[in-house]
Amino acid sequence: MKFTIEYHKEVIKDIRKLKFSNIQLIKLKKKVESISKNPLPKSHGGLGEPLRYDLKGLLKFRFDNNYRVVYKLVKDKGIMKIIIIGLRADSLVYKTVTYRK
């Protein structure tokens, strides 16, 4: 089942701040589309990596080896909500996602 993709209103700001090239934006869109076909956690046969501790219930995937995309599933509505896109090496992604949940 393919999930409908929704974006948190701040994701556009994330993308602008990261200064993605057009090629990166196309790759990101393809990766999100690909993940949306099976966004469940890997433990359930999906492609997402579950987060732990305070972020339990959220999932992530890596993009372009340097970036992390954190998302939330609303299974009963079939929605995959992209919450934040940030640098993989920057722990600020996890601090920020707490406020956006």
ROPASE-284643 format. One record per residue: x, y, z of N, C-alpha, C in turn; residue number from 1; residue in three letters. Coordinates in pm, 1 decimal, padded with zeros to 6 digits. Each point is the difference from the previous one (the first is absolute). Last residue first. Example, Ala and Ser with C-alpha at 12.3 -4.5 7.8 and 13.67 -1.06 7.14 Angstrom:
REM ROPASE-284643
01285.0|-00225.0|00708.0|00082.0|00119.0|00006.0|-00077.0|00109.0|00073.0|2|Ser
00029.0|-00572.0|-00007.0|-00089.0|00119.0|00000.0|00090.0|00120.0|00000.0|1|Ala
This chain:
REM ROPASE-284643
00665.4|01754.5|01609.2|-00087.3|-00117.2|00003.2|-00142.8|00044.7|00006.7|101|Lys
00395.4|00291.5|00017.7|-00086.6|-00008.7|-00118.0|-00098.1|-00115.4|00003.1|100|Arg
00343.3|00097.9|00336.8|-00094.4|00111.9|-00004.3|-00098.7|-00009.4|-00114.8|99|Tyr
00345.1|-00324.3|00050.2|-00080.4|-00005.3|00120.7|-00106.3|00109.7|-00000.5|98|Thr
00341.1|-00021.5|-00331.6|-00115.5|-00085.9|-00029.2|-00092.4|-00010.2|00122.2|97|Val
00419.6|00230.7|00030.4|-00103.7|00075.6|-00070.8|-00124.9|-00083.5|-00021.7|96|Thr
00385.7|-00199.1|00187.1|-00052.6|00098.6|00094.6|-00116.9|00075.6|-00063.3|95|Lys
00236.5|-00307.2|-00266.3|-00079.8|-00069.6|00100.7|-00058.5|00095.0|00104.3|94|Tyr
00286.1|00172.5|-00338.5|-00116.4|-00062.1|-00065.0|-00090.6|-00061.9|00105.9|93|Val
00428.2|00168.7|00112.9|-00107.4|00098.3|00006.8|-00128.0|-00053.5|-00064.8|92|Leu
00439.8|-00210.4|00004.3|-00101.4|-00051.8|00092.2|-00116.1|00097.7|00018.0|91|Ser
00348.8|-00089.8|-00420.6|-00046.0|00104.7|00090.0|-00111.0|-00053.2|00090.9|90|Asp
00211.7|-00239.1|-00369.9|00099.0|00018.2|00106.2|-00045.6|00098.9|00107.3|89|Ala
-00264.1|-00087.1|-00394.1|00011.7|-00122.9|00076.8|00092.5|00018.1|00120.4|88|Arg
-00294.7|00397.9|-00227.3|00129.5|-00065.9|-00013.4|00008.0|-00119.2|00093.7|87|Leu
-00491.5|00133.5|-00145.9|00117.8|00067.9|00052.5|00126.9|-00077.8|-00024.0|86|Gly
-00583.7|00049.0|-00031.0|00112.8|-00045.0|-00082.5|00120.7|00077.8|00049.5|85|Ile
-00534.1|-00133.7|00199.8|00121.2|00081.3|-00008.1|00100.8|-00064.3|-00093.8|84|Ile
-00462.7|-00151.8|00042.8|00004.7|00099.5|00106.4|00120.7|00091.9|-00012.3|83|Ile
-00347.5|-00324.0|-00314.3|00140.1|00037.4|00011.4|00006.8|00115.5|00100.0|82|Ile
-00381.8|-00392.0|-00058.0|00023.8|00143.7|00017.6|00149.1|00025.3|00023.3|81|Lys
-00365.0|-00375.3|-00210.5|00140.8|00005.7|00039.7|00033.8|00148.8|00008.0|80|Met
-00492.5|-00298.3|00001.0|00080.5|00120.8|-00022.5|00141.7|-00019.6|00053.6|79|Ile
-00445.3|-00268.9|00011.5|00090.8|-00025.9|-00111.1|00088.4|00118.9|-00035.0|78|Gly
-00335.4|-00075.7|00362.3|-00035.2|00090.0|-00110.3|00091.4|-00019.9|-00120.4|77|Lys
00056.2|-00253.4|00402.7|-00143.8|-00011.1|-00025.0|-00046.8|00091.1|-00114.0|76|Asp
00463.2|00007.9|00151.5|-00038.5|-00122.7|-00070.0|-00148.1|-00005.4|-00035.5|75|Lys
00371.5|00364.0|00074.2|-00136.5|-00000.5|00050.3|-00065.9|-00115.1|-00074.8|74|Val
00544.1|00134.9|00100.8|-00107.2|-00069.0|-00072.6|-00133.0|00017.4|00072.5|73|Leu
00485.6|00298.9|-00041.4|-00097.4|-00063.4|00088.5|-00105.6|-00066.2|-00086.7|72|Lys
00558.1|00179.4|-00059.4|-00141.8|00002.9|-00034.6|-00083.6|-00077.1|00100.5|71|Tyr
00525.2|00226.5|-00156.2|-00078.7|-00059.1|00108.2|-00146.8|00015.7|-00035.9|70|Val
00510.7|00002.0|-00255.2|-00140.1|00040.8|-00012.9|-00077.2|-00074.9|00109.4|69|Val
00545.8|00149.8|-00116.6|-00094.2|-00088.1|00066.7|-00139.5|00058.9|-00016.0|68|Arg
00527.7|00032.2|-00257.6|-00123.4|00058.2|00051.7|-00088.8|-00106.5|00063.1|67|Tyr
00424.0|-00072.6|-00235.2|00027.8|00111.3|00090.6|-00122.6|00054.2|00070.9|66|Asn
00006.0|-00371.8|-00336.2|00101.2|-00027.3|00102.5|00025.6|00111.7|00099.8|65|Asn
-00363.4|-00027.6|-00336.9|00125.3|00051.6|-00054.3|00116.0|-00010.2|00099.8|64|Asp
-00425.4|-00096.4|00239.6|-00005.7|00047.1|-00137.7|00137.3|00053.9|-00038.0|63|Phe
-00270.3|-00338.9|00397.7|00111.4|00082.9|-00044.8|-00019.0|00034.9|-00146.0|62|Arg
-00384.6|-00100.1|00391.6|00080.0|-00062.6|-00104.7|00107.7|00098.4|-00041.2|61|Phe
-00389.9|-00108.3|00436.1|00094.2|00080.6|-00077.7|00052.7|-00080.8|-00117.2|60|Lys
-00439.1|00041.5|00405.6|00093.0|-00078.0|-00081.1|00091.5|00093.0|-00076.6|59|Leu
-00341.3|-00013.5|00481.6|00044.6|00066.2|-00122.3|00098.2|-00089.7|-00072.5|58|Leu
-00174.7|-00126.4|00414.9|-00119.2|00019.6|-00082.7|00030.8|00072.8|-00129.6|57|Gly
00307.1|00082.1|00424.1|-00064.2|-00126.7|-00033.6|-00131.1|00027.6|-00073.7|56|Lys
00337.1|00308.4|00198.6|-00049.3|00008.3|-00138.3|-00063.1|-00131.0|-00046.7|55|Leu
00213.5|00066.1|00431.7|-00104.9|00102.9|-00008.6|-00063.4|00008.8|-00138.4|54|Asp
00261.8|-00430.0|00037.3|-00009.6|00089.1|00115.6|-00113.2|00101.1|-00017.1|53|Tyr
00179.7|-00207.7|-00457.9|-00020.6|-00052.3|00136.0|-00016.0|00112.8|00101.1|52|Arg
-00086.1|-00123.9|-00570.7|00074.7|00078.3|00097.8|-00035.4|-00051.0|00139.4|51|Leu
-00013.1|-00278.2|-00492.5|-00070.5|00061.8|00113.0|00094.4|00078.8|00089.5|50|Pro
00017.5|-00097.5|-00538.8|00074.0|-00036.1|00120.7|-00068.9|00069.4|00117.2|49|Glu
-00195.4|-00166.8|-00515.4|00031.4|00101.5|00101.0|00078.6|-00055.4|00117.0|48|Gly
-00198.2|-00240.9|-00389.7|00126.2|00065.6|-00032.3|00043.5|00103.4|00103.7|47|Leu
-00315.0|-00481.0|00053.9|00000.0|00129.2|-00068.7|00139.9|00055.6|-00021.0|46|Gly
-00166.3|-00407.9|00246.2|00017.6|-00018.8|-00143.3|00003.4|00128.4|-00081.1|45|Gly
-00019.7|-00041.3|00484.4|-00129.1|-00042.5|-00056.1|00006.3|-00012.0|-00151.8|44|His
00374.3|00147.3|00252.8|-00042.0|-00117.9|00076.7|-00134.5|-00055.5|-00047.6|43|Ser
00177.5|00409.2|-00171.4|00067.8|-00116.6|-00057.4|-00040.7|-00128.7|00070.6|42|Lys
-00350.4|00406.7|00003.4|00133.8|-00029.1|00052.2|00058.7|-00125.4|-00064.7|41|Pro
-00350.4|00271.7|-00296.8|-00000.7|-00065.6|00130.2|00142.8|-00021.9|00050.1|40|Leu
-00165.3|00190.2|-00434.7|00065.6|00081.0|00102.6|00005.3|-00062.4|00139.4|39|Pro
-00088.9|-00092.1|-00535.5|00013.8|-00093.1|00111.5|00070.8|00069.8|00116.2|38|Asn
-00126.9|00239.6|-00386.8|-00060.0|-00127.3|-00042.3|00006.7|-00105.3|00109.6|37|Lys
00206.0|00433.3|00035.8|-00144.7|00005.4|00025.5|-00071.5|-00127.7|-00043.7|36|Ser
00469.0|00076.1|-00086.6|-00025.2|-00037.5|00139.2|-00150.9|-00005.3|00026.8|35|Ile
00133.7|00154.8|-00423.1|00037.6|-00140.2|00016.0|-00032.1|-00050.0|00141.1|34|Ser
-00056.5|00458.3|-00096.2|-00100.7|-00079.7|-00071.7|00025.7|-00149.8|00019.6|33|Glu
00322.5|00294.3|00167.1|-00121.9|00008.8|00080.3|-00110.4|-00083.5|-00064.0|32|Val
00396.1|00039.9|-00243.5|00023.1|-00080.8|00120.3|-00124.6|-00000.4|00088.3|31|Lys
00000.6|00275.4|-00383.9|-00004.7|-00141.8|-00037.2|00015.8|-00090.7|00121.6|30|Lys
00050.5|00463.8|00063.9|-00138.8|-00031.0|-00034.0|-00015.2|-00147.9|-00036.2|29|Lys
00434.0|00160.1|00073.2|-00076.1|-00003.3|00124.6|-00144.9|-00038.6|-00026.7|28|Leu
00280.2|00072.0|-00369.6|00035.0|-00124.8|00069.5|-00080.0|-00015.0|00129.3|27|Lys
-00045.6|00403.0|-00233.6|-00060.4|-00109.0|-00077.6|00027.1|-00134.0|00067.6|26|Ile
00207.8|00375.4|00184.0|-00144.9|00005.6|00022.4|-00072.8|-00111.0|-00074.5|25|Leu
00463.4|00054.6|-00069.8|-00027.7|-00055.2|00132.7|-00149.7|00000.7|00030.0|24|Gln
00140.0|00204.3|-00396.5|00021.7|-00145.1|-00009.0|-00029.6|-00066.3|00133.9|23|Ile
-00007.2|00468.7|-00023.5|-00117.4|-00057.6|-00067.5|00012.0|-00151.4|-00009.6|22|Asn
00259.8|00207.3|00406.1|00000.8|00027.8|-00144.0|-00126.4|-00060.7|-00060.4|21|Ser
00041.9|00166.1|00522.4|00003.2|-00112.3|-00093.3|00005.9|00049.3|-00144.1|20|Phe
00034.0|00219.9|00477.8|00042.6|00043.6|-00133.2|00018.8|-00116.7|-00097.5|19|Lys
-00147.3|00050.5|00485.8|00100.4|-00097.7|-00043.4|00052.9|00029.8|-00140.5|18|Leu
-00348.0|00265.8|00186.6|00117.4|00014.1|00086.9|00113.3|-00093.3|-00043.4|17|Lys
-00422.0|-00034.0|-00212.2|00067.4|00125.1|-00037.8|00129.7|00018.4|00078.5|16|Arg
-00273.1|-00364.1|00113.6|00059.6|-00020.5|-00132.4|00074.7|00125.5|-00045.6|15|Ile
-00246.4|00020.2|00402.6|00112.7|-00093.5|00014.2|00074.5|-00013.6|-00132.5|14|Asp
-00398.7|00243.6|00002.1|00109.7|00076.5|00059.6|00123.7|-00087.2|00017.5|13|Lys
-00389.3|-00210.9|-00143.3|00047.5|00088.9|-00107.7|00118.1|00083.4|00050.9|12|Ile
-00232.1|-00268.4|00311.1|00091.3|-00076.9|-00085.0|00055.1|00084.4|-00115.2|11|Val
-00342.1|00121.6|00345.7|00137.9|00048.1|00014.2|00099.0|-00071.2|-00092.6|10|Glu
-00477.6|-00114.7|00042.6|00014.7|00132.3|-00061.5|00143.3|00053.3|00004.5|9|Lys
-00104.1|-00526.2|-00027.8|-00015.5|00100.9|00103.4|00027.9|00135.6|-00064.0|8|His
-00171.7|-00400.2|-00307.5|00119.4|00064.8|00052.4|-00037.7|00099.1|00109.5|7|Tyr
-00199.8|-00485.8|-00260.4|-00026.7|00135.8|00045.9|00128.5|00055.2|00059.4|6|Glu
-00188.7|-00445.6|-00324.3|00109.4|00076.4|00058.9|-00049.6|00139.7|00036.9|5|Ile
-00235.5|-00515.2|-00047.9|-00004.3|00136.7|-00050.2|00106.9|00079.3|00074.1|4|Thr
00043.2|-00538.2|-00076.9|-00048.6|00102.7|00089.5|-00000.7|00135.7|-00070.9|3|Phe
-00041.4|-00532.4|-00183.8|00075.5|00124.8|-00006.7|-00066.0|00103.0|00090.5|2|Lys
00008.3|-00558.5|00007.9|-00083.5|00118.0|00000.0|00088.3|00124.7|00000.0|1|Met
